[in-house]
Amino acid sequence: AGADLERLPPSAALLAPLLATALVASLLLLAPRSKSAPAPAMASAAAAEARVRDYVAAFGSCDEDKTFAMLTEDFVLEDPSGKYEGLEKAKVPMRGLFENGDKLKFEAVNIYYDPEKHVSLFEFALDLDGKKLRGIDVITWTADLKIKALSAFVY
């Protein structure tokens, strides 16, 4: 998990947004580039941002149908609880969060997009049953803006 910002000294809490920005930049730089044929043309940054917002709205409202419809069959989820390869396996931990839907609040704070890598990163705020968490989700898109992979980092 990550450090609880409320327990950090004020100077450390001020550094958290800078560290998050540095992490986002590092993740964009380190995302693997394909060595095969060039990737197909990707949608615009505005379209990718809209899809992130669609995902956040679906996930935040615990709408399984809308959330799972955005994912590919070979979807890979990696989060603090583990790595889940394939849509059916990834549904298990996601449904665990959805079961607490009345206690879940999820919102995107900042959204970044790299069209060359087909990757979006967004900082999120998650309130789960009164526990406030922040983190970064890294989404790998298909050309038609379905989510192929999602890695969640909580700090």
N, C-alpha and C positions, 0 to 999 in steps of 0.2 A: 504494500500500500504506500502511502506517502506520508510526509510530515504533516501534522496538524498545524495549519498556519496560525491558529489562535494561540498555540503554545510557543511559537517562535518569538524571539525578541523582535521589536519593531524593525530594526535594521535588516534582519533576515526576511521578514515578511515583505519588505519593500523590494527585495531582490527576486522574489518568486516570479513576478511577471517577466522580468528580464531573463531568468533561467528558462521559463516556458518558451519564450521567443527563441532563445538559443537552441533549445531542444527541437523546436519546429524546423528551424533552419538546418540543423544537423540531419534530421530525418529526411528532409527533402534532398539534401546533398548525397546521403547514403543510400537512398532508394535505388534498387538495382535497375540498370538500364538493359534493355533487351539487346543481345548481340546478333539476333537473327534479323529477319526482314523488318523494315520500319513499321511501327504501330499504325493502325488505321487512324484516319483523321478523328479527332476527338471533338466533342461538343465544346462550346464556349465556356469560359470561366463562369459567366452568369448562369448558364444551364447547370453546370456542376454545383455551383453554390445553391441553386434552387433545389437540386436533388438532395444535397446535404440537409437543407432545411426540411424537405419532405421526410427524410429519414428521421431527423430529430423529432418532428411532430408525431410521426407514427410510433416511434419507440417511446417517446415521452407520454403518449396517451395509451401505451401498452396495447396497441392495436396489432395483434399477431398477424392478421391477414395482410395488412398494408406493409408491415415491416418485412415479413418473410417473402412477399412478392417482389421486393427490391433486391433480393439476394439470388445469386446463381446457385445451381445445384451443387457445384463443386466449391461453394463458399468456404472460406477458412476464417475462423474467429480465434483470435489470440487475445486473452485478457488475463488479469491477475489470477484467475482461477484455473487457467490452463489453455491448451491449444486444442481446437475442435475442427477436424477436417471433414467437410461435407455438410450440406444444409441440415440434414436430419440430426446429426450430432450437435451442431451449433445451436439448434433450437432448444436443447435441454437447458443450458444455463440462462439463455435469454428468457425462456418461460419462467424460470425461477425468479427473475427480476419482475416479470409482468404480474406474477401472483401477488406482488406487493404494490400493484398499480395505484391504489388509493394513497400510498405513502411515497410515491416516486415523482420527482420533478426533474426534468432533463432539459437543458437548453444549450445551444451553441453560443459561445462568446465571440470567438474570432474564427474565420474560415479562410484557409489558404488553398490554392490550387496550382498544380503544375501540369499543364497540358501535355508536355513531352513525356512525362512518366505516367500519366493517367492516374494521378494521386491527389487526393484532397486530405488536408489535415485540418482538424478543428479542435479548438480548445473548448472544453465543456464544463458546465457546472451541473453536478448531480446531487440532489437531496434525496436520500433514501431513508425514510423513516426517521427524519431529523438529523441524520448524519450527513454533513456537507462534505462533498468530495469535489476535487477539480482534477482534470486530466486532459489528455489529448487522444483523439481517435485518428488513426491513419487509415484511410479508405483507398483501396485499389479498385478502379472502375474498369468495366468493359467499355467498348466503344459506344454501346447503346445505353450507357449510364446505369448498368446494374452493378451491384456491389459484389466483387469477386473475393475480396479479403478485407478484414477489418482487424486492426490491432489497437487495443485500448491500453493506454498508459495512465495510471493514476498517480498523482503526486500530492 
